[in-house]
Amino acid sequence: MVNLEKIYNIYFLGVGGIGMSAIARYFNALGKQVGGYDKVSRPITDKLQREGISVNFTDNVESIPEYFKNKENTLVIITPAIPTSNYQLNYFIEQGFTIKKRSEVLGIIANSQNCIAIAGTHGKTTITTMVSYFMQQSRIGCNAFLGGISKNFNTNLVVNPDSEIMVVEADEFDRSFLHLQPQHAIISAIDADHLDIYKSKNSVNEAFGQFIQQIKPNGTLIIKSGLDVEIKRDDIHVYTYSLNDSADFKAENIRIDNGLYVFDFVGERIKIRDLKLGLPGRINVENAVAAIAMAYLNGAHQDEIYNAVPKFKGIERRFDYQIHRKDFVYIDDYAHHPEELKAAIISVKELFEDKKVTGIFQPHLYSRTSDFADEFAQSLDLLDEIILLDIYPAREEPIPGVTSEIIFNKIKKSNKILCTKNNVLEILKERNPEVLLTLGAGDIDELVQPIKEMFE
């Protein structure tokens, strides 16, 4: 295992990724020399540079600062998104540098502390950020690696030298979460996803089963009620949670007040009445139940939780209000799996039941599009008007015959259009949306500001 205390220089290939940038910030906060490469300049890389982290955007070896070329005291951290043809990657391999995946390094950091890991094919970023905020608003405190930019913290990293608790998002992609050995864990969902890695739903279930096996003895698992996974542990405390079904922790008396949800949090020997969630969306009530349960079991007081819940502002690109007027609402969301799309659209239609909802969706990955074309079409059919963009490839090469058109042809609604990202603004000029959603995990976020400016 790498002794991080003896490493002085840390170099990241893909430093602008949300998980990579959090670890870069962590090492920067420890006073280490931190730098890295990314393909393009973005707001997150701009912020990293302002924080003192050097970033370059061409993958030639000459772009690597000299102090990262000493292999004796330099650790190279990579993301799976970096192609094997990357010149800097091949330089570090040929020169014999110590190279670790992001997930391995996160495991080294988190496993040395009292780790709370939040896993699940959906909801984990929101729940991780909620747990972190509720803990930080209590006298307990925490450190945290987040999978999104928290609007409360304005970053994806929380550093608290006075706390030994480390909250981390446990990502199932590439089986990354199997590097973690948490003391406490939440599992929010186990759906078929990342089938380019897992090949089958059964294989996904097996990975989550292994994750449960890695929870430390006498630890805690909080799992969404009804999930299809076998729990073969009698040496940990297991609790269930639910939106309103029978479970150890649940929400009761759910209602909407001025566009926000109010509910009672109910568990064994605890009831917190009239919690007003500062984040819209019914799915986030369920996420809050899991997060409140974890904060409570880790020592947060009821009054601390009651005061924190209304102040939670959410995460960038998670049910993220951009414009909220009486005549027009614009929400941006990261949803990129059929179940996430369904949850987001249903939440919007519940909040704005008398308005027409227009959705712009950018499919993410050729493999996911191929695997779930039917399910994507069914979720998008919940919209009143559909604008479907080209597939964002991310780390993948094209798959012959797989385009957005296979989803488009399965959508039953006639009010649909297929276009490129470059044509979206012109198409919106011809329409008069009442509630507009941008949905997807690719570069659709580049449309957010132009759309906002158009309708402001």
C-alpha positions as CSV (number, residue, x, y, z in Angstrom):
1,M,0.0,0.0,0.0
2,V,1.1,3.5,-0.8
3,N,2.2,5.6,2.3
4,L,0.6,8.9,1.5
5,E,2.5,10.7,4.2
6,K,5.8,10.1,2.3
7,I,4.4,11.3,-1.0
8,Y,5.1,15.0,-1.7
9,N,3.8,15.4,-5.3
10,I,0.4,14.3,-6.5
11,Y,-0.4,14.4,-10.3
12,F,-3.9,13.8,-11.6
13,L,-4.8,12.6,-15.1
14,G,-8.3,13.9,-15.5
15,V,-8.1,16.4,-12.6
16,G,-11.3,18.2,-13.6
17,G,-13.5,15.2,-12.9
18,I,-15.8,15.6,-10.0
19,G,-14.3,12.8,-8.0
20,M,-10.7,13.6,-9.0
21,S,-11.0,17.3,-8.2
22,A,-12.2,16.5,-4.6
23,I,-9.1,14.4,-3.9
24,A,-6.9,17.0,-5.6
25,R,-8.4,19.6,-3.2
26,Y,-7.8,17.2,-0.2
27,F,-4.1,16.8,-0.9
28,N,-3.8,20.6,-1.6
29,A,-5.3,21.2,1.8
30,L,-2.7,19.0,3.3
31,G,0.0,21.2,1.8
32,K,1.2,18.8,-0.9
33,Q,2.3,19.8,-4.4
34,V,-0.7,19.1,-6.6
35,G,-1.2,19.4,-10.3
36,G,-2.7,17.6,-13.3
37,Y,-4.0,17.3,-16.8
38,D,-7.5,17.6,-18.2
39,K,-8.8,17.7,-21.8
40,V,-10.5,21.1,-21.6
41,S,-10.7,24.1,-19.4
42,R,-13.9,24.3,-17.4
43,P,-15.2,26.2,-14.4
44,I,-14.0,23.5,-12.1
45,T,-10.5,23.6,-13.5
46,D,-10.5,27.4,-13.3
47,K,-11.3,27.1,-9.6
48,L,-8.6,24.5,-9.0
49,Q,-6.1,26.8,-10.5
50,R,-7.3,29.7,-8.3
51,E,-6.8,27.4,-5.3
52,G,-3.1,26.8,-6.2
53,I,-3.4,23.6,-8.2
54,S,-1.5,23.6,-11.6
55,V,-3.6,22.3,-14.5
56,N,-2.5,21.8,-18.1
57,F,-4.7,21.0,-21.1
58,T,-2.4,19.3,-23.7
59,D,-1.4,15.8,-23.1
60,N,2.2,16.1,-24.3
61,V,5.0,15.3,-21.8
62,E,6.4,18.8,-22.0
63,S,3.3,20.1,-20.3
64,I,4.1,18.2,-17.1
65,P,5.8,20.5,-14.6
66,E,9.4,19.4,-13.8
67,Y,8.7,18.8,-10.1
68,F,6.2,16.0,-11.0
69,K,8.9,14.1,-13.0
70,N,10.6,12.7,-9.9
71,K,9.1,9.2,-9.5
72,E,10.6,8.7,-6.0
73,N,8.1,11.2,-4.4
74,T,5.3,11.5,-7.0
75,L,2.1,9.6,-7.0
76,V,0.1,9.6,-10.3
77,I,-3.7,9.2,-9.9
78,I,-5.8,8.3,-12.9
79,T,-9.5,8.2,-13.9
80,P,-11.0,5.5,-16.1
81,A,-12.0,8.3,-18.5
82,I,-8.3,8.8,-19.6
83,P,-7.6,6.9,-22.8
84,T,-4.7,4.4,-23.0
85,S,-3.3,6.5,-25.9
86,N,-2.7,9.6,-23.6
87,Y,0.9,10.6,-23.9
88,Q,1.3,11.7,-20.3
89,L,-0.1,8.4,-19.1
90,N,2.3,6.5,-21.2
91,Y,5.2,8.6,-20.0
92,F,4.4,7.8,-16.4
93,I,4.0,4.1,-17.2
94,E,7.3,3.9,-19.1
95,Q,9.2,5.8,-16.4
96,G,7.9,3.4,-13.7
97,F,5.9,5.9,-11.6
98,T,3.5,4.7,-8.9
99,I,0.1,4.9,-10.6
100,K,-3.2,4.4,-8.7
101,K,-6.8,4.7,-9.7
102,R,-8.9,7.4,-8.0
103,S,-11.0,4.7,-6.2
104,E,-7.9,3.1,-4.7
105,V,-6.6,6.4,-3.3
106,L,-10.0,7.3,-1.9
107,G,-10.1,3.9,-0.2
108,I,-6.7,4.5,1.4
109,I,-7.8,7.9,2.7
110,A,-11.3,6.8,3.8
111,N,-10.5,3.4,5.4
112,S,-8.1,5.1,7.8
113,Q,-11.0,7.0,9.4
114,N,-14.5,6.4,10.7
115,C,-16.0,6.1,7.2
116,I,-19.6,6.6,6.2
117,A,-20.1,5.4,2.6
118,I,-23.2,6.1,0.6
119,A,-23.8,3.7,-2.3
120,G,-26.6,3.2,-4.9
121,T,-27.2,3.4,-8.6
122,H,-29.3,6.6,-7.9
123,G,-29.4,9.2,-5.2
124,K,-26.0,8.7,-3.7
125,T,-24.7,12.2,-4.5
126,T,-27.7,13.9,-2.9
127,I,-27.6,11.6,0.1
128,T,-23.9,12.0,0.6
129,T,-24.2,15.8,0.5
130,M,-27.1,15.7,2.9
131,V,-25.4,13.5,5.4
132,S,-22.3,15.8,5.2
133,Y,-24.3,18.9,5.7
134,F,-26.4,17.6,8.5
135,M,-23.3,16.3,10.3
136,Q,-21.5,19.6,9.8
137,Q,-24.4,21.5,11.2
138,S,-24.3,19.3,14.3
139,R,-21.6,19.3,17.1
140,I,-20.2,16.1,15.6
141,G,-18.9,17.5,12.3
142,C,-17.3,15.5,9.5
143,N,-14.9,15.4,6.5
144,A,-16.4,14.6,3.1
145,F,-15.7,13.7,-0.5
146,L,-18.8,14.6,-2.6
147,G,-19.8,13.6,-6.1
148,G,-21.2,17.0,-6.9
149,I,-20.7,20.7,-5.9
150,S,-22.6,21.4,-2.7
151,K,-24.5,24.7,-2.8
152,N,-24.0,25.0,1.0
153,F,-20.2,24.3,0.9
154,N,-19.6,25.7,-2.6
155,T,-17.2,22.8,-3.2
156,N,-17.1,19.0,-3.4
157,L,-14.7,18.6,-0.4
158,V,-15.3,19.2,3.3
159,V,-12.3,19.3,5.6
160,N,-12.9,19.4,9.4
161,P,-9.7,18.7,11.4
162,D,-11.8,18.3,14.6
163,S,-13.7,15.3,13.3
164,E,-12.6,11.7,12.6
165,I,-15.7,11.0,10.5
166,M,-15.2,10.7,6.7
167,V,-18.3,10.7,4.5
168,V,-17.7,9.5,1.0
169,E,-19.7,8.7,-2.1
170,A,-19.3,5.1,-3.0
171,D,-19.4,4.8,-6.8
172,E,-20.3,1.4,-8.2
173,F,-18.9,2.2,-11.6
174,D,-15.8,0.0,-12.4
175,R,-16.5,-1.6,-9.0
176,S,-14.8,1.4,-7.4
177,F,-16.7,1.1,-4.1
178,L,-15.1,-2.3,-3.4
179,H,-12.0,-0.4,-2.3
180,L,-13.9,0.9,0.7
181,Q,-14.3,-0.7,4.1
182,P,-16.8,1.6,5.8
183,Q,-17.9,1.6,9.4
184,H,-21.4,2.7,8.2
185,A,-23.1,2.6,4.8
186,I,-26.3,3.5,3.0
187,I,-27.5,1.8,-0.1
188,S,-30.2,3.8,-1.9
189,A,-30.9,1.8,-5.1
190,I,-29.7,-1.3,-7.0
191,D,-30.8,-1.1,-10.6
192,A,-29.2,-2.4,-13.8
193,D,-26.6,0.1,-14.8
194,H,-23.0,0.2,-16.1
195,L,-23.7,-3.0,-18.0
196,D,-20.6,-2.3,-20.0
197,I,-18.8,-3.2,-16.8
198,Y,-21.2,-5.7,-15.1
199,K,-22.8,-7.4,-18.1
200,S,-25.9,-8.3,-16.1
201,K,-28.2,-7.1,-13.3
202,N,-27.2,-10.2,-11.3
203,S,-23.6,-9.1,-11.4
204,V,-24.6,-5.6,-10.2
205,N,-26.4,-7.3,-7.2
206,E,-23.3,-9.4,-6.5
207,A,-21.1,-6.3,-6.3
208,F,-23.5,-4.6,-3.9
209,G,-23.5,-7.9,-1.8
210,Q,-19.7,-7.8,-1.7
211,F,-19.9,-4.1,-0.6
212,I,-22.1,-5.1,2.3
213,Q,-19.6,-7.8,3.3
214,Q,-16.9,-5.1,3.5
215,I,-18.7,-3.1,6.2
216,K,-16.7,-3.3,9.4
217,P,-18.0,-5.6,12.2
218,N,-20.4,-3.8,14.6
219,G,-21.0,-1.3,11.8
220,T,-24.3,0.0,10.4
221,L,-26.1,-0.5,7.1
222,I,-29.1,1.6,6.2
223,I,-30.8,0.2,3.1
224,K,-33.8,1.2,1.1
225,S,-36.7,-1.1,1.8
226,G,-37.3,-3.8,-0.8
227,L,-34.0,-3.8,-2.5
228,D,-33.0,-7.1,-4.2
229,V,-29.8,-8.0,-2.4
230,E,-28.9,-10.7,0.1
231,I,-27.5,-9.5,3.4
232,K,-25.3,-12.3,4.9
233,R,-24.3,-10.4,8.0
234,D,-25.3,-10.9,11.6
235,D,-22.4,-8.8,13.0
236,I,-23.7,-5.4,11.8
237,H,-26.8,-3.3,12.6
238,V,-29.2,-3.3,9.6
239,Y,-32.0,-0.7,9.2
240,T,-34.4,-0.1,6.4
241,Y,-35.7,3.3,5.1
242,S,-38.5,4.3,2.8
243,L,-40.5,7.3,1.6
244,N,-43.7,6.1,3.3
245,D,-43.8,2.3,3.3
246,S,-43.2,0.1,6.3
247,A,-39.5,0.6,7.3
248,D,-37.3,1.4,10.3
249,F,-37.1,5.0,9.2
250,K,-39.7,6.7,7.0
251,A,-41.6,9.9,6.2
252,E,-45.1,10.6,7.3
253,N,-47.6,13.4,6.8
254,I,-46.0,14.5,3.5
255,R,-47.4,17.7,2.1
256,I,-46.4,20.6,-0.2
257,D,-46.1,24.1,1.3
258,N,-45.1,26.9,-1.1
259,G,-43.5,24.5,-3.5
260,L,-41.5,22.7,-0.8
261,Y,-42.1,19.4,0.9
262,V,-42.9,19.2,4.6
263,F,-42.9,15.9,6.4
264,D,-42.4,14.1,9.7
265,F,-39.3,11.9,10.1
266,V,-40.3,8.7,12.0
267,G,-38.1,6.0,13.4
268,E,-37.7,3.7,16.3
269,R,-37.7,5.9,19.4
270,I,-37.6,9.1,17.3
271,K,-40.1,11.5,15.6
272,I,-39.1,14.9,14.2
273,R,-42.3,16.7,13.1
274,D,-42.8,19.4,10.4
275,L,-39.4,19.2,8.7
276,K,-39.4,21.5,5.8
277,L,-37.0,20.3,3.1
278,G,-35.2,23.2,1.3
279,L,-34.8,21.1,-1.8
280,P,-37.7,20.4,-4.2
281,G,-38.7,16.9,-5.5
282,R,-40.5,14.1,-3.8
283,I,-37.5,11.8,-4.4
284,N,-35.5,14.1,-2.1
285,V,-37.8,13.5,0.8
286,E,-36.8,9.8,0.6
287,N,-33.1,10.8,0.2
288,A,-33.5,13.0,3.3
289,V,-35.0,10.1,5.3
290,A,-31.8,8.1,4.7
291,A,-29.5,11.0,5.4
292,I,-31.3,12.0,8.6
293,A,-31.2,8.4,9.9
294,M,-27.5,8.2,9.3
295,A,-26.8,11.6,11.0
296,Y,-29.0,10.6,13.9
297,L,-27.4,7.2,14.4
298,N,-24.0,9.0,14.4
299,G,-25.0,11.3,17.3
300,A,-26.6,14.4,15.7
301,H,-29.4,15.7,18.0
302,Q,-33.0,16.0,16.8
303,D,-32.9,19.8,17.2
304,E,-29.7,20.0,15.2
305,I,-31.3,18.0,12.4
306,Y,-34.5,20.0,12.6
307,N,-32.6,23.3,12.1
308,A,-30.3,21.9,9.3
309,V,-32.9,20.3,7.0
310,P,-34.6,23.6,5.8
311,K,-31.1,25.2,5.2
312,F,-30.0,22.4,2.8
313,K,-29.6,24.1,-0.6
314,G,-28.8,21.0,-2.7
315,I,-26.2,20.3,-5.3
316,E,-25.4,21.8,-8.6
317,R,-27.2,19.9,-11.4
318,R,-29.4,18.0,-9.1
319,F,-33.0,19.3,-9.4
320,D,-31.3,22.6,-9.7
321,Y,-33.6,25.6,-10.2
322,Q,-32.2,28.1,-12.7
323,I,-35.3,30.3,-13.1
324,H,-38.3,30.1,-10.9
325,R,-41.0,32.7,-12.0
326,K,-44.8,32.4,-12.1
327,D,-44.8,32.4,-15.9
328,F,-41.7,30.2,-16.4
329,V,-39.6,27.6,-14.5
330,Y,-36.3,26.2,-15.6
331,I,-34.7,23.2,-13.8
332,D,-31.4,21.5,-14.7
333,D,-30.8,17.9,-13.5
334,Y,-28.0,15.3,-13.9
335,A,-30.5,12.4,-14.5
336,H,-29.0,9.9,-17.0
337,H,-30.6,6.6,-16.2
338,P,-34.3,5.8,-17.0
339,E,-35.2,5.5,-13.3
340,E,-33.6,8.9,-12.6
341,L,-35.4,10.5,-15.5
342,K,-38.7,9.0,-14.3
343,A,-38.2,10.3,-10.7
344,A,-37.2,13.8,-11.9
345,I,-40.1,14.2,-14.3
346,I,-42.7,12.8,-11.9
347,S,-41.4,15.3,-9.2
348,V,-41.7,18.2,-11.6
349,K,-45.2,17.3,-12.8
350,E,-46.3,16.9,-9.2
351,L,-45.0,20.4,-8.3
352,F,-46.3,22.0,-11.5
353,E,-49.3,19.8,-12.3
354,D,-51.2,22.5,-14.3
355,K,-48.2,23.4,-16.6
356,K,-46.8,22.0,-19.8
357,V,-43.4,20.3,-19.1
358,T,-40.7,20.4,-21.8
359,G,-37.6,18.2,-21.4
360,I,-34.3,18.4,-23.2
361,F,-32.4,15.1,-22.8
362,Q,-28.9,14.2,-23.8
363,P,-28.3,10.4,-23.6
364,H,-25.0,9.5,-21.8
365,L,-23.0,6.6,-23.3
366,Y,-23.7,4.4,-26.3
367,S,-23.8,1.3,-24.2
368,R,-26.4,2.7,-21.8
369,T,-28.5,3.9,-24.7
370,S,-28.4,0.4,-26.3
371,D,-29.2,-1.3,-23.0
372,F,-32.1,0.9,-22.0
373,A,-33.6,2.4,-25.1
374,D,-37.1,1.1,-24.3
375,E,-36.9,2.3,-20.7
376,F,-35.6,5.8,-21.8
377,A,-38.5,6.1,-24.2
378,Q,-41.0,5.2,-21.4
379,S,-39.6,7.7,-19.0
380,L,-39.5,10.5,-21.7
381,D,-43.1,9.8,-22.6
382,L,-44.0,11.3,-19.2
383,L,-43.0,14.7,-20.6
384,D,-45.5,16.9,-22.5
385,E,-42.8,17.9,-25.1
386,I,-39.5,16.1,-25.8
387,I,-36.3,17.5,-27.3
388,L,-33.8,14.7,-27.7
389,L,-30.1,15.3,-28.4
390,D,-27.2,13.2,-29.8
391,I,-25.5,10.7,-27.5
392,Y,-22.7,12.1,-25.3
393,P,-20.0,9.3,-25.7
394,A,-17.8,10.1,-22.5
395,R,-15.3,7.3,-22.3
396,E,-16.8,5.2,-25.1
397,E,-16.1,4.6,-28.8
398,P,-19.3,4.6,-31.0
399,I,-21.3,1.4,-31.3
400,P,-22.5,0.7,-34.8
401,G,-26.2,1.4,-35.2
402,V,-26.6,3.0,-31.8
403,T,-27.8,6.6,-32.0
404,S,-30.4,8.7,-30.2
405,E,-32.7,7.7,-33.0
406,I,-33.4,4.3,-31.4
407,I,-34.8,6.1,-28.3
408,F,-36.6,8.6,-30.5
409,N,-38.4,6.0,-32.5
410,K,-39.7,4.3,-29.4
411,I,-41.2,7.5,-27.9
412,K,-45.0,7.4,-28.3
413,K,-45.6,11.1,-27.9
414,S,-46.0,12.9,-31.2
415,N,-44.7,16.2,-29.7
416,K,-41.0,15.3,-30.0
417,I,-38.0,16.5,-31.9
418,L,-34.5,15.1,-32.5
419,C,-31.7,17.6,-32.9
420,T,-28.0,18.4,-32.1
421,K,-26.9,20.4,-29.1
422,N,-26.0,23.3,-31.4
423,N,-29.6,23.6,-32.6
424,V,-31.3,23.7,-29.2
425,L,-31.4,27.5,-28.7
426,E,-33.0,28.0,-32.1
427,I,-35.6,25.4,-31.4
428,L,-36.4,26.9,-28.0
429,K,-37.0,30.3,-29.7
430,E,-39.8,28.7,-31.7
431,R,-41.5,27.3,-28.6
432,N,-43.1,28.8,-25.5
433,P,-42.2,26.4,-22.7
434,E,-43.8,26.8,-19.3
435,V,-41.6,24.4,-17.4
436,L,-38.3,23.5,-19.0
437,L,-35.9,20.7,-17.9
438,T,-32.4,20.0,-19.1
439,L,-31.5,16.4,-18.3
440,G,-28.3,14.4,-18.7
441,A,-24.8,13.7,-17.4
442,G,-22.8,14.8,-20.5
443,D,-21.9,18.3,-21.7
444,I,-25.5,19.4,-21.7
445,D,-24.5,21.6,-18.8
446,E,-22.9,23.9,-21.4
447,L,-26.4,24.8,-22.4
448,V,-27.5,25.9,-19.0
449,Q,-26.2,29.5,-19.0
450,P,-27.2,30.3,-22.6
451,I,-30.8,29.0,-21.9
452,K,-30.9,31.0,-18.7
453,E,-29.8,34.1,-20.4
454,M,-32.4,33.6,-23.2
455,F,-35.3,33.3,-20.8
456,E,-34.2,35.9,-18.2
